[in-house]
């Protein structure tokens, strides 16, 4: 594989750090809106401040989740695999489906992110694809449900 796993994990860390910062800004804005003079209820039916406080609470939970995800990524090992090890968290996996090749980074957080110019897809163990590859080894085939059909994937490499 042309891309170093440590480089990919670093790229994912930067993406998630940016996400944490965006979520923190959204939380601050929602909290400020909840306590702003304009949010003060004009009558007993006016729920603007209450709605803003719910929004701020939801944003606070998202910040916590993203910060935990960032910590999990930072703790992710990037040691090389012998290729005989089963797919686990931190693995860089090359899959083949027909004539197409798909490269995955199995990470604890950041599923859906694209790394290395879109050549590497991040999957988490909670995703169907992440669950399907976990525990398999080079040479194994695994099945993934997708759009009402089963995709058959061959594990070509595990780093």
VENHU-V169174 format. One record per residue. PSI is psi as a letter, one per 20 degrees, with the letter a starting at -180 (none if undefined). NEAR is the number of other ideal C-beta (glycine too) atoms within 12 Angstrom. Layout:
psi=PSI near=NEAR
psi=PSI near=NEAR
This chain:
psi=p near=25
psi=h near=14
psi=p near=23
psi=p near=18
psi=g near=32
psi=h near=21
psi=g near=21
psi=g near=37
psi=h near=38
psi=g near=21
psi=g near=29
psi=g near=41
psi=g near=32
psi=h near=20
psi=g near=30
psi=h near=36
psi=g near=23
psi=h near=18
psi=g near=26
psi=g near=29
psi=g near=18
psi=g near=18
psi=h near=28
psi=g near=23
psi=g near=17
psi=h near=24
psi=g near=29
psi=g near=19
psi=g near=18
psi=h near=29
psi=g near=24
psi=g near=20
psi=h near=24
psi=h near=28
psi=j near=18
psi=q near=16
psi=h near=12
psi=i near=14
psi=i near=22
psi=p near=16
psi=p near=17
psi=h near=12
psi=a near=8
psi=i near=7
psi=i near=8
psi=o near=14
psi=j near=17
psi=g near=22
psi=g near=23
psi=g near=19
psi=g near=17
psi=h near=27
psi=h near=23
psi=g near=18
psi=g near=25
psi=h near=28
psi=g near=18
psi=g near=20
psi=h near=28
psi=g near=22
psi=h near=18
psi=h near=23
psi=g near=27
psi=g near=18
psi=g near=22
psi=h near=29
psi=h near=23
psi=g near=20
psi=g near=31
psi=g near=30
psi=g near=18
psi=h near=24
psi=g near=38
psi=h near=24
psi=i near=17
psi=p near=31
psi=q near=21
psi=k near=26
psi=q near=16
psi=q near=18
psi=q near=26
psi=i near=13
psi=i near=20
psi=i near=15
psi=q near=24
psi=q near=23
psi=p near=37
psi=r near=25
psi=p near=32
psi=i near=35
psi=q near=43
psi=o near=45
psi=p near=45
psi=p near=31
psi=q near=36
psi=p near=22
psi=o near=24
psi=c near=11
psi=j near=7
psi=q near=14
psi=p near=20
psi=p near=29
psi=p near=34
psi=q near=47
psi=o near=49
psi=o near=44
psi=q near=42
psi=i near=32
psi=q near=36
psi=j near=40
psi=p near=26
psi=i near=22
psi=q near=29
psi=p near=21
psi=r near=33
psi=l near=25
psi=k near=13
psi=i near=13
psi=i near=21
psi=p near=36
psi=p near=31
psi=p near=39
psi=q near=38
psi=r near=30
psi=i near=25
psi=i near=19
psi=q near=25
psi=g near=21
psi=g near=32
psi=g near=32
psi=h near=20
psi=h near=31
psi=h near=41
psi=p near=29
psi=i near=20
psi=r near=30
psi=r near=24
psi=p near=25
psi=i near=17
psi=q near=24
psi=q near=20
psi=q near=31
psi=q near=21
psi=p near=27
psi=p near=16
psi=p near=15
psi=l near=8
psi=j near=6
psi=r near=10
psi=p near=15
psi=p near=23
psi=p near=19
psi=p near=31
psi=p near=26
psi=o near=39
psi=h near=28
psi=q near=30
psi=p near=33
psi=none near=33
